[in-house]
Structures are given as structure tokens and as C-alpha cells.
Amino acid sequence: MIRVLSALSIVALCALQPAAAQQSGQGAVWVQIEAHPSLRAAQERAQYFSDNLADVHGFALGGGWYGIVLGPYAPEDARRVLQVYRSEREIPRDSFIVQPNSLRQPFWPAGAVIPNTALSTDGLLGNQPETQARAAADPEPSDETPSEARRSEQLLTGQERRDLQVALQAAGFYNAAIDGAFGRGTRGAMAEWQSARGFEATGVLTTRQRKALMDEYNAPLISVGMRRHFDRDAGIEMQMPMDAVAFSRYEPPFAHYDSATDLGARVLLISQPGNRATLFGLYDIMQTLEIVPLDGPREKQGDSFTLVGRGSGIVSHTEARLQNGEIKGFTLIWPEGDEERRARVLTAMQQSFTRTGGVLSPAAGGNAVQSVDLVSGLQVRKPRLSRSGFFVDGKGSVVTVAEAVRNCTRVTLDRAHEADVVTVDDTLGVAVLRPTVPLAPMEVARLTQGEARLQSEITLSGFSYEGILGAPSLTYGTLADIKGLGGEEQLSRLALAAQEGDAGGPVFDAGGSVMGMLLPTPNEGRKLPDTVSFAADAQALRQVLQEAGLRAIDDTGASSLTPDELNRRATGMTVLVSCWD
């Protein structure tokens, strides 16, 4: 009863969606559940599914094939239908979502009116009864007898026999070894498949039935136009989903094939001259791009690498190999929630990848759009925010502002090193970080021990523009007060014009010791002058470090530093702290 109710509920919901999709302008999609080379068999299976499910339709697919689909649905509801019916085993496990432009003449149900938003009119003959009657009256060509089928079966190669077992396994009829031996288990699976597809259950597939089984198995590839493509400029030939992507441009080292449908799939061909250093440089760069989400395995070997990323609605797979001074590979970007089809497409691309002569010219794509946020036409992944911080011990521990680590999925130091949050003092607004792998800073903060003099010169080191400049900037000012506006003794007031990215940076006195850490500009419903800033003083920082189990390094009271010496100390100590979603 639970199974029936869940199925009915999903059907009741989705029955309302085609109209909603039309009203909102949202494109409708279909769920393809089977395909047959026989119109008669397709009609029989359509009748079978119609007895158990709602929204069953049948369309010609081209090439003499007929598809049985459910819908039309809004895309989100199609995914729910696919999930529920698969789990309920109401439809085959290899069912998938198809776009309306892959459907041609309707054959089921007779006289059905298909919503205009669901179908492309290209190639449609419409729903005229005489068209359907003529198609239904076409005689099916005679098939092989069991003895003829056995003789044709003997001509199969070992790989073709294994492929049939793989297809039977994918359809849910076979669960034994893929060995190419047609024993009792394989024969039984063939008979079950024949019965389920409306054929006589002989246990021996005819030539036409073998083609039907393999085309059924390859339907996910057929749906995206998987075929061999040769990119002469990149020197790569391989199977690609050419109905889902189309060539866009060259921006070395990539040949861009952007999405050609609302599926959102993309392909990059990688082609460039280089050596192992070039290969590993590409490995590092790829991980900074939005097309390679953070979650997923990474593998780097001597002359190759593989990157898999999942998140932000996509799954991306990148692989590249160095061979004879040439780096070649590809990236497949696919939407989440379509894993079975993605896996089939990826496998076909990997198995067919062929290197041909030459690599992409470095001069290709010279008129491409340029931007600091782009690498070869690809968007660089950016953090939600970045602030400054500074090293406080020889293992790379860092103090920064609390806002730099609040609600972050990941925190990095200088965009390259991941860090864990050790402690956060929300009252003061200070956080202490520890790198997951110990670092060896060039400089470590030495905290001042005495009380700073009012109106003395101070220097702030920070990433004023959140890392755009690549190095910290120095900002000069004076110490306006050794307390906050409300008399807070743990704060200092500075006469200094700071930027948002400077928050967390060290404030130096004339001797180069750290007298405090810049705090964010307070936002309490009042607008302060641009030259008013505040810092947590050295004594308050000592207490936070002690609570984190760290011991502050005290200044020895050295004389004033030259500007060059101060700049060197500040640059070696200040670190960019980034918060990532």
C-alpha cells in the first residue's frame, strides 16, 4: 500500500506541471523509459505501462526506433518522477530525462494531443489518425528462427558477447560474471529480457533483438548524440556528446565546447606543449577554477593527473597526460542528478580518446575577452570574502578577525594552505587559526610589551583589496588613543584610513613590533569618519593566544626600523585569510 500511495502522490503532483510550465514559460521535458526497433513491440509495451502509470506517451525517435516516455513535466518534477519510479521499480533503472527536440511523430496514445510547449515542431507529422494508422499497418520484417539466431550468434566476437552481458546487467536481468560465456545464467537473462520486451522467450537473441538490446543500453549515449569528433587544431579525436555541446572557441590550452542545449553539459579539450612542470602547473591552476568544485578526489602521478569535483550543481572530471612533450586531455562538465548518463558518456570518452599530431597553437584565440578573473576563458573560483592576518609562531599559526572565519566551509591562508579554526573570541572579534600542514613563515609577530605613545607614528600591513594585488600594502597613520570610544582598554583608536580587506592585519610601531591587530570598522547605526579605525591591542592578543594554547613572542625593544626593513618584516608576516562557501 505504501508503494502505491507514493506513486500516486508523485503522479498527482506532476499531472499539474505541464500547464504550470506553459504559463511560466518553463521548458517541459520527458522521461524516456524504453526504446524498441519494432513499432508493434513499442505499442505493446506502451499499453503495458499505460495500465500501471499515468502520462505514458510514445514517439518515433528516428532511425526506425520508437520510444516510450512519461510526461511532459517541469524539469524538477521529471527528476522526482525518475527517482520515485526507479526506487519503486516501476520503470527500468536506465531510464533518463530527454529533451523535446529528440522526439518525432507520436504513436501512443492514438489521437493524443501533445502540449505545444513540450515538443519541437521540427520533423513532426502531427497527430493525424491516418498517419498513425499507416504506421501501425506497416508490416514488421520477418525475424530469425532460433536455429538461425544461434548461427548468427556464433559469429559474435568475444567483446560483443561481453557487451551483451553488460547490457543485460544494466537492464537488471543479469547478475553473474561478464565473461562472454552464454551459459544457463546468460540464457535465462536473455529469456527474461525477451519476455519483458514482448518477444518470444527462447533464451537466444536474434540479430535484431541483439541490436535492440544494445541500442537500449546505449540510449543514454544516443540521447546526447555521442559520436566520434576530430579536433585537428587540438590534435585530439574522441567520442563526444555532439548533440549536447558545440565548438565555441580556442583559448590555449583549451578548446571550448559549450552547452548546446539546456542540459548544461560542457567539454574542454586540453592541448599544449610542455614538460612535467607545465603539467603540474596545469593541475594547480585547474583546482582554482569554478568548473572544478572542491569536493572530489584528486590524483597526481608522474606524467598524468585526474581531478573530480562535485558541487554547485555540477560534476566535473578532468584528466591529462604528458607524452612526448605534449600535454593532452579533456574535461567533462555535467549537471548533478544525471549520474548514470554522465558515467556512460565519460567512459565512452575515456575509451575513445586518441592523440593525433600537433598541439593547440599558443596564438589561438588571441581576440578572447581578457579579465583578471578568467584563466583561458574560465572563471576563477573566488572566496566569499578575504581578510588579513599575521603569523604568531614558527609553525604558521595565524591571528585574524572573527568575521574572516564565520560560517565558512573552508578557510585558507594565501589561497594555497587550508587552516583549522582553533578558537574565536567573539567579544573581541579575534580568531586563531592553525594550518592543517605546518608552515615555515619568513617572519613571526613580536608583540610590544610597553604602552604606546599617543600621536606616535604607526604602520598597518594588510591586503587592502582582498588579494587582488598579490601582496600586502602598507598604510601609515598615528595612534589617536590607547582606548576605544567607549573607554575599552583592550582597544586602541587609530587615525588611519583602512579598507575592509585590511581587517586582521598587524599594526606596527616605529620599532617594528606589533602593537595591535586592525578590527573591522564598527557598524552600529552611525557613520564614523573614514580616518577612524580600531585595533585590538597587544595585551588582548596575548590573552587570546594563551586561551588557544599558544605563547606570544614578545618584542625585545629594538630601535626604529628603516622603511625597507619594516616592509620586509610586514610582507613576511602578513597573510591573506580567505573564507570559502
C-alpha positions in Angstrom: 0.0 0.0 0.0 2.9 2.4 0.8 4.3 1.8 -2.7 1.0 2.5 -4.4 0.4 5.7 -2.4 3.9 7.1 -3.1 3.5 6.5 -6.8 0.0 8.0 -6.9 1.2 11.1 -5.0 4.0 11.8 -7.4 1.7 11.4 -10.4 -0.9 13.6 -8.8 1.7 16.3 -8.4 3.2 16.1 -11.8 -0.1 15.9 -13.6 -0.5 19.6 -12.9 3.0 20.6 -14.1 2.7 20.8 -17.9 0.1 23.6 -17.6 2.3 25.3 -15.0 5.3 25.0 -17.2 3.4 26.6 -20.1 2.2 29.5 -18.0 5.6 30.3 -16.6 7.5 29.7 -19.9 9.4 26.9 -18.3 10.5 24.2 -20.8 8.9 20.8 -20.4 10.9 17.6 -20.6 10.1 13.9 -20.8 11.3 10.7 -19.0 12.3 8.0 -21.6 11.8 4.5 -20.2 12.2 2.2 -23.2 13.0 2.2 -26.9 12.2 -0.5 -29.5 13.1 -1.1 -33.1 9.6 -2.6 -33.6 6.5 -0.4 -33.7 4.3 -3.4 -32.7 6.5 -4.1 -29.7 6.6 -0.5 -28.7 2.8 -0.3 -28.8 2.5 -3.4 -26.7 4.9 -2.0 -24.1 3.2 1.4 -24.2 -0.1 -0.4 -23.4 1.6 -2.3 -20.6 3.0 0.9 -19.0 -0.3 2.7 -19.5 -2.1 0.1 -17.4 0.2 0.9 -14.5 1.3 4.5 -14.9 -0.1 7.9 -15.9 1.3 10.2 -18.6 2.5 7.5 -20.9 3.3 8.5 -24.5 5.1 7.0 -27.5 7.1 8.8 -30.1 9.3 7.8 -33.1 12.9 8.5 -32.3 14.4 8.3 -35.8 16.4 5.5 -37.4 13.5 3.1 -37.1 13.3 3.3 -33.3 10.3 4.1 -31.1 10.5 5.4 -27.6 8.1 5.2 -24.7 8.2 8.3 -22.5 6.4 9.8 -19.4 5.4 13.4 -19.3 5.7 16.2 -20.1 6.9 17.5 -16.8 8.7 20.6 -15.5 12.4 19.6 -15.2 12.4 19.5 -11.4 9.3 17.2 -11.3 10.8 15.0 -14.0 13.8 14.3 -11.7 11.4 13.4 -8.9 9.4 11.1 -11.2 12.7 9.4 -12.3 13.8 9.0 -8.7 10.5 7.7 -7.3 9.6 5.3 -10.2 13.2 3.9 -10.2 13.1 3.2 -6.5 9.6 1.6 -6.8 10.9 -0.5 -9.8 8.1 0.8 -11.9 10.4 1.8 -14.7 13.9 0.4 -15.9 16.9 1.6 -14.0 18.4 3.1 -17.1 15.5 5.5 -17.7 16.6 9.1 -18.3 15.4 12.6 -19.0 15.1 13.6 -22.6 14.6 17.0 -24.3 11.5 17.5 -26.6 13.6 18.0 -29.7 14.7 14.3 -29.6 11.0 13.2 -30.1 9.3 12.9 -33.5 6.0 11.5 -34.7 3.7 10.4 -31.8 2.2 6.9 -32.0 0.7 6.5 -28.5 -2.0 7.0 -27.4 -3.9 7.2 -30.6 -5.3 10.7 -31.2 -3.5 12.2 -28.2 -3.0 16.0 -28.1 0.6 16.8 -27.0 1.1 20.2 -25.2 2.8 22.7 -27.6 5.5 23.6 -25.1 6.6 20.0 -24.9 7.6 19.4 -28.5 9.7 20.9 -31.2 7.7 21.1 -34.4 10.7 20.2 -36.5 10.0 16.9 -38.3 6.6 16.3 -36.7 3.9 14.8 -38.8 1.3 15.8 -36.2 -1.4 13.6 -34.6 -3.4 12.7 -37.7 -5.1 9.4 -37.2 -4.3 8.4 -40.8 -0.6 8.9 -40.1 -0.8 6.7 -37.1 -2.9 4.1 -38.8 -0.5 3.9 -41.7 2.5 3.5 -39.4 0.7 0.8 -37.4 -0.2 -1.1 -40.6 3.4 -1.3 -41.8 4.4 -4.9 -41.6 7.4 -5.9 -39.4 10.2 -7.7 -41.3 10.5 -11.4 -40.5 12.9 -12.3 -37.7 15.4 -15.1 -37.4 14.3 -18.6 -36.2 16.0 -19.9 -33.1 18.4 -22.0 -35.1 19.3 -19.0 -37.4 19.8 -16.9 -34.3 22.2 -19.5 -32.8 24.2 -19.5 -36.1 24.4 -15.7 -36.2 25.4 -15.7 -32.5 28.4 -17.9 -33.3 29.8 -15.0 -35.4 30.0 -12.6 -32.5 33.4 -11.6 -31.1 34.3 -12.1 -27.5 33.9 -8.4 -26.8 30.5 -8.4 -28.5 29.4 -11.3 -26.3 30.6 -9.5 -23.1 28.9 -6.3 -24.3 25.6 -8.2 -24.4 26.1 -9.4 -20.9 26.9 -5.8 -19.7 23.7 -4.6 -21.4 21.6 -7.3 -19.8 23.2 -6.5 -16.4 22.4 -2.8 -16.8 18.8 -3.6 -17.7 18.5 -5.6 -14.4 18.3 -9.1 -15.9 21.8 -10.5 -15.3 24.0 -10.5 -12.2 26.8 -13.0 -12.9 30.3 -12.7 -14.3 31.0 -10.7 -17.5 32.9 -13.5 -19.3 31.3 -13.8 -22.7 30.2 -17.3 -22.0 26.5 -17.8 -22.7 25.7 -20.4 -20.0 22.5 -21.0 -18.1 22.6 -17.6 -16.3 23.0 -15.6 -19.5 20.4 -17.7 -21.4 17.9 -17.1 -18.5 18.6 -13.4 -18.5 18.1 -13.3 -22.3 14.7 -15.1 -21.9 13.6 -12.7 -19.2 14.6 -9.7 -21.3 12.7 -11.1 -24.4 9.6 -11.7 -22.3 9.8 -8.2 -20.8 10.2 -6.7 -24.3 7.3 -8.5 -25.9 9.3 -11.2 -27.7 9.1 -15.0 -27.5 11.3 -16.1 -24.6 13.6 -18.5 -26.4 16.8 -17.6 -24.5 18.6 -16.9 -27.8 18.6 -13.4 -29.1 18.1 -12.8 -32.8 20.3 -10.3 -34.7 17.5 -7.7 -34.4 17.0 -8.4 -30.7 20.7 -8.1 -30.0 20.6 -4.7 -31.8 17.6 -3.7 -29.8 19.3 -4.7 -26.5 22.5 -2.8 -27.3 20.6 0.3 -28.6 18.5 0.2 -25.4 21.7 0.1 -23.4 23.3 2.8 -25.5 20.2 5.0 -25.3 21.8 7.5 -22.9 24.6 8.0 -25.4 22.2 8.2 -28.3 20.2 10.9 -26.5 23.2 13.3 -26.5 24.5 12.4 -29.9 27.6 10.5 -28.8 29.8 10.2 -31.9 33.5 10.5 -32.9 34.8 14.0 -33.3 38.2 15.1 -34.6 39.6 18.5 -33.5 42.5 18.9 -35.9 43.9 22.0 -34.2 44.0 20.4 -30.7 45.3 17.1 -32.1 42.6 15.1 -30.3 40.0 12.6 -31.7 37.4 11.0 -29.4 33.7 10.3 -28.8 31.9 13.4 -27.7 28.2 14.3 -26.9 27.9 16.4 -30.0 24.1 17.0 -29.7 24.7 18.4 -26.2 27.8 20.6 -26.9 29.1 22.7 -29.8 32.5 24.2 -30.5 32.8 27.7 -29.2 36.4 29.0 -29.3 40.1 28.3 -28.7 41.8 29.8 -25.6 45.0 27.8 -25.1 45.4 25.3 -23.6 41.7 24.7 -24.0 39.4 24.1 -26.9 36.0 25.1 -25.5 32.8 23.2 -26.4 30.0 25.0 -24.7 26.5 23.7 -24.0 24.2 23.5 -27.0 21.0 22.6 -25.0 19.5 23.4 -21.6 21.2 20.2 -20.3 24.2 22.4 -19.4 26.9 19.9 -20.4 30.4 21.3 -21.5 33.6 19.8 -22.8 37.1 21.2 -22.7 39.9 19.6 -24.8 43.3 20.2 -23.3 46.2 20.5 -25.7 49.6 22.3 -25.1 53.3 21.7 -25.4 55.2 21.3 -22.1 57.0 19.2 -19.5 56.2 17.8 -16.1 56.4 21.2 -14.5 53.9 22.5 -17.1 51.6 19.5 -16.4 51.7 20.0 -12.6 51.2 23.8 -13.1 48.0 23.0 -15.0 47.0 20.6 -12.2 47.3 23.5 -9.7 45.5 26.0 -12.0 42.6 23.8 -12.7 41.8 23.5 -9.0 41.3 27.3 -8.8 38.5 27.2 -11.4 34.8 27.2 -10.8 34.4 24.3 -13.1 36.3 22.1 -10.6 34.3 22.1 -7.4 36.2 21.5 -4.2 34.7 18.1 -3.2 36.1 15.2 -5.0 39.2 13.0 -5.4 42.5 14.4 -6.9 45.3 12.2 -8.1 48.6 13.3 -9.4 51.1 10.8 -10.8 54.4 11.1 -12.6 53.1 12.1 -16.0 49.4 12.5 -15.5 46.7 13.8 -13.2 43.0 13.3 -12.6 40.6 15.8 -11.0 37.0 15.1 -10.0 34.8 17.8 -8.5 31.2 17.8 -7.2 29.2 20.8 -6.1 27.4 23.9 -7.2 25.1 21.8 -9.4 27.8 20.2 -11.5 30.1 17.2 -11.6 33.4 17.7 -13.4 36.0 15.2 -14.5 39.4 16.3 -15.8 42.3 14.1 -16.9 45.5 15.0 -18.7 48.7 13.2 -19.6 52.2 14.2 -20.7 53.6 12.3 -23.6 56.5 13.2 -26.0 56.5 16.8 -24.9 52.7 17.2 -25.4 50.1 17.6 -22.7 46.6 16.4 -23.8 43.4 15.5 -22.0 39.9 16.7 -21.5 37.3 18.0 -19.0 33.7 16.8 -18.9 31.3 19.1 -17.1 27.8 17.6 -16.4 24.8 18.6 -14.3 24.3 16.8 -11.0 21.4 14.4 -10.8 22.1 12.6 -14.1 24.8 10.3 -12.9 24.1 7.2 -14.9 24.2 9.0 -18.2 27.2 11.0 -17.2 29.1 7.9 -16.3 28.3 6.3 -19.7 29.4 9.4 -21.6 32.6 9.7 -19.5 33.5 6.0 -20.1 33.0 6.4 -23.8 35.2 9.5 -23.9 37.9 7.8 -22.0 37.9 4.6 -24.1 37.9 6.5 -27.4 40.5 9.3 -26.5 43.1 9.3 -29.3 46.1 11.6 -29.6 46.9 12.8 -33.1 49.7 15.0 -34.4 50.2 18.6 -33.1 49.0 20.7 -30.2 46.9 23.8 -29.9 48.9 26.9 -31.0 49.6 29.3 -28.2 48.5 32.1 -30.6 45.0 30.6 -31.0 42.1 32.7 -29.5 44.1 36.0 -29.5 40.9 38.0 -29.6 39.4 36.4 -26.5 38.0 38.5 -23.7 40.6 39.3 -21.0 39.9 39.6 -17.3 41.9 39.0 -14.1 39.0 36.7 -13.0 39.5 34.5 -16.1 42.1 31.8 -16.9 41.9 30.8 -20.6 38.2 31.9 -20.7 37.3 30.0 -17.5 36.1 31.7 -14.3 38.4 31.6 -11.4 36.8 30.4 -8.1 36.6 33.2 -5.7 36.1 33.2 -1.9 33.1 34.7 -0.2 35.4 37.2 1.5 39.1 37.7 2.3 40.7 39.5 5.2 44.2 39.9 6.5 46.0 38.0 9.3 49.6 37.5 10.6 51.8 34.7 11.8 52.3 34.3 15.5 54.5 31.3 15.8 57.1 29.3 13.8 54.5 26.6 12.7 52.3 29.1 10.9 49.6 29.8 13.4 47.7 32.9 12.5 45.5 35.6 14.2 42.8 37.3 12.2 39.4 38.8 12.7 36.4 36.6 13.6 34.4 37.7 10.5 37.0 36.1 8.3 36.1 32.6 9.5 32.4 32.8 10.3 30.1 30.3 8.5 32.9 29.2 6.2 33.0 25.8 4.5 36.8 26.1 4.2 39.4 28.6 5.3 42.7 29.1 3.5 45.9 31.0 4.1 47.3 32.8 1.0 44.7 30.8 -1.1 47.0 27.8 -1.0 47.0 26.3 2.5 44.0 25.1 4.4 43.6 26.1 8.0 41.5 25.0 11.0 39.9 27.4 13.4 41.4 26.9 16.9 39.4 29.5 18.8 37.2 32.5 18.3 36.8 35.4 20.7 33.5 36.9 19.6 33.7 39.7 22.2 36.9 41.0 20.9 36.4 39.9 17.3 39.6 37.8 17.1 40.2 34.3 15.7 43.2 32.0 15.9 43.9 29.6 13.0 46.3 26.7 12.6 47.3 25.4 9.2 46.5 21.7 8.5 50.1 21.2 7.4 52.7 23.2 9.4 54.2 26.2 7.6 57.6 28.0 8.0 56.8 31.7 7.9 59.6 34.2 6.9 58.6 36.5 9.8 56.6 36.0 13.1 54.9 38.8 15.0 56.7 40.1 18.1 54.2 41.8 20.4 55.1 45.1 22.1 55.3 45.0 25.9 55.1 48.6 26.8 52.4 51.2 26.4 52.5 53.0 23.0 52.8 56.8 23.0 49.9 58.9 21.8 50.3 60.5 18.4 53.2 58.2 17.6 53.6 57.0 14.0 52.1 53.6 13.2 52.1 51.4 10.1 49.3 48.9 9.1 50.1 45.9 6.8 47.1 44.3 5.1 45.5 43.0 1.9 43.6 46.2 1.3 41.9 44.8 -1.9 41.4 41.3 -0.7 44.3 39.8 -2.5 43.9 41.4 -6.0 47.4 43.0 -5.7 49.0 39.7 -4.7 51.0 41.2 -1.8 50.1 43.3 1.4 50.0 47.1 1.2 51.3 49.4 3.9 49.1 52.2 5.2 50.5 55.0 7.5 48.8 56.8 10.4 49.1 57.8 14.0 47.9 56.4 17.4 45.0 58.6 18.3 44.1 57.0 21.7 45.0 53.9 23.7 41.3 53.3 24.4 38.2 52.8 22.4 35.5 55.5 22.0 33.6 53.9 25.0 36.7 53.6 27.1 37.5 50.0 26.2 41.0 49.3 27.5 41.6 46.4 25.1 41.2 48.6 22.1 43.3 51.4 20.5 41.9 54.1 18.3 43.9 54.9 15.1 44.0 57.9 12.9 44.3 55.8 9.7 42.2 55.2 6.5 41.8 51.4 6.2 40.0 49.3 3.7 37.8 46.2 4.5 40.5 43.8 3.4 43.0 45.3 5.9 41.0 44.0 8.9 43.1 41.4 10.7 46.4 43.0 9.6 49.2 43.8 12.1 49.7 47.4 13.3 53.4 48.2 13.8 55.1 50.8 15.9 58.2 52.6 14.8 60.4 49.8 16.1 58.6 47.1 14.0 56.9 45.4 16.9 53.2 44.6 16.7 51.1 46.9 18.9 47.8 45.5 17.8 45.5 44.0 15.1 43.2 46.0 13.0 39.5 45.3 13.6 36.6 45.8 11.2 35.0 49.2 11.1 32.2 49.1 13.7 28.7 49.3 12.2 26.3 50.4 15.0 24.0 52.7 13.1 26.4 55.6 13.0 28.9 56.8 10.3 32.4 57.4 11.6 35.0 59.5 9.7 37.0 57.5 7.2 40.2 58.0 9.1 38.9 56.4 12.3 39.9 52.8 12.9 40.3 50.5 15.9 42.7 47.8 16.8 42.8 45.0 19.4 45.9 45.9 21.5 48.9 43.6 22.1 47.9 42.6 25.6 44.4 41.5 24.5 46.0 39.4 21.7 48.3 37.7 24.3 45.2 36.6 26.2 43.5 35.1 23.1 46.7 33.3 22.2 47.0 31.9 25.7 43.5 30.6 25.6 44.4 28.9 22.3 47.3 27.2 23.9 49.9 29.4 22.1 52.6 31.6 23.6 53.1 35.0 22.2 56.6 36.2 21.2 57.5 39.4 23.0 59.4 42.2 21.4 62.9 42.9 22.8 62.7 46.7 22.4 64.8 47.2 19.2 65.4 50.6 17.7 63.5 52.1 14.8 63.5 50.2 11.6 64.2 51.6 8.2 61.3 51.7 5.7 62.8 48.8 3.8 63.3 46.7 6.9 59.7 47.3 8.0 58.4 46.5 4.6 60.3 43.2 4.6 59.0 42.3 8.0 55.5 43.2 7.2 55.5 41.2 3.9 56.9 38.1 5.5 54.4 38.2 8.4 51.1 39.2 6.8 48.9 36.5 5.3 45.7 36.5 3.3 42.9 34.7 5.1 40.0 33.6 2.8 36.6 32.2 3.6 35.1 29.8 1.1 31.5 28.6 0.7 
